[in-house]
């Protein structure tokens, strides 16, 4: 890689590390937060779902904002808002917690939709490498926030507020790193997921694939530890196995976009990703005693699915404006679909009384990625969106 690509990769990684901390830093502390603030289970569920809804509902803002201001400046603003919202979450009180989550969630939603567009515009010959770095950093940020939440709480005087607020620091660092880029002439694009794009079957294939893989991921993230505990693992072992799956995601999250960008079509990658991830879930159902092996396969499949979902809008868009539109459409539809996953598995568990049927449904969700994926991985392009 040449120096500009390396510098951009480092900048993208530093920014992307901050796009999952608001999701992953709270769940390990949720029991303490509920006890301290008197939150009901329903309110706690809303708090954890709110950022996911933001990702879907606010993604269409990104291409509209990119018509009016350079993407580099928008990313600096997003990093600053992420820092402000994250710090506000640690201010104490229910109102600050929800308001900070909403502010940071909105900033993350816009930033995540803008980065692929910037990559396609500035480095069209390195889309696979840079998208892989972006995808890998998303998973790494989630793993770091989840793994460090409780140790940071203990280090900072057993204060969950401080543990949440400390994640404002890396967001400020990201803003500082991107600031010199924002000071130069930047990237302004147009486009938006308007009626013309909404009538394109290929666009829907890309968007629905993103949604189905996200639904399977968030459903598994929410409930696989409970499924493992129901299979005889204690809380510590179940948490460690979930962490193992998260760590394993890093490699395929980087490698799959690189391979996808070098291929005319991505059908073989799609089948391999779904086969590996689905096979891990089937193994967990049939032989839970070997859960360590199965969770590695689940992590490989989930990381690969994320990487493929993020690169597809870049590969299928006919020009930069269309990439912006297609990315926004995929994130909007995708995360709204994804938000149903944890609720669906929980409702099925309540209806059936155990985790067998929900696990079968999770396997079906993973297999269902093949349906929209079959259309999304074909070597075609969405026609440019009119300016």
Secondary structure, 3 states (H helix, E strand, C coil): CCHHHHHHHHHHHHHHCCCCHHHHHHHCCHHHHHHHHCCCHHHHHHHHHHHHHHHHHHCCHHHHHHCCCCHHHHHHHHHHHHHHHHHHHCCCCHHHHHHHHHHHHHHHHHHHHHHHHHHHHHCHHHHHHHHHHHHHHHHHHHHHHHHHHHHHHHHCCCCHHHHHHCCHHHHHHHHHHHHHHHHCCCCCCCCCCCHHHHCCHHHHHHHHHHHHHHHHHHHHHHHHHHHHHHCCCCHHHHHHHHHHHHHHHHHHHHHHHHHHHCCCCCHHHHHHHHHHHHHHHHHHHHCHHHHHHHHHHHHHHHHHHHHHHHHHHHHHECCHHHHHHHHHHHHHHHHHHHHHHHHHHHHHHHHHCCCHHHHHHHHHHHHHHHHHHHHHCCCCCECCCCC
